[in-house]
Amino acid sequence: MKRRWSRRFLTYPGVVGVGVDPDSRGGFHLTVFLTTPDAGKGLPHIVDGHRVHFRVAGTLEEHTAATM
């Protein structure tokens, strides 16, 4: 599920990552990481019966061993 929804969410501008986290009911939810709060507008809040949470992470940069 994460793989399928990651591919979909990452096609939207301002989405920089997708994670899966446990929820308080013993299940899980998707966390979508955004560059700005507005980037989440229009995105679904439930997918395949699971809630979607949005977090503003800002711009993410890839770090390699050479840049660390």
C-alpha positions, 0 to 999 in steps of 0.5 A, a space after each residue: 500500500 505504501 508503495 502504491 500511494 507513495 507513487 501517486 502522492 509524489 506526483 503532486 507538487 509540494 509532496 516530498 515524502 510518504 510514510 506509514 505510522 501506527 495509529 491509536 486504534 492498532 492500525 496505521 495511517 499514511 503520513 504525507 510530508 509537504 513543503 508548505 501547508 497549502 501543498 496538501 489542499 485537494 489531496 485525499 484524507 482517506 485512502 483504502 480506508 486509512 487516514 492520511 495525515 499531513 506534515 509540513 517538512 519543508 524542502 528535503 535535500 538528499 545527503 550522500 556520504 560525500 556531502 556529510 
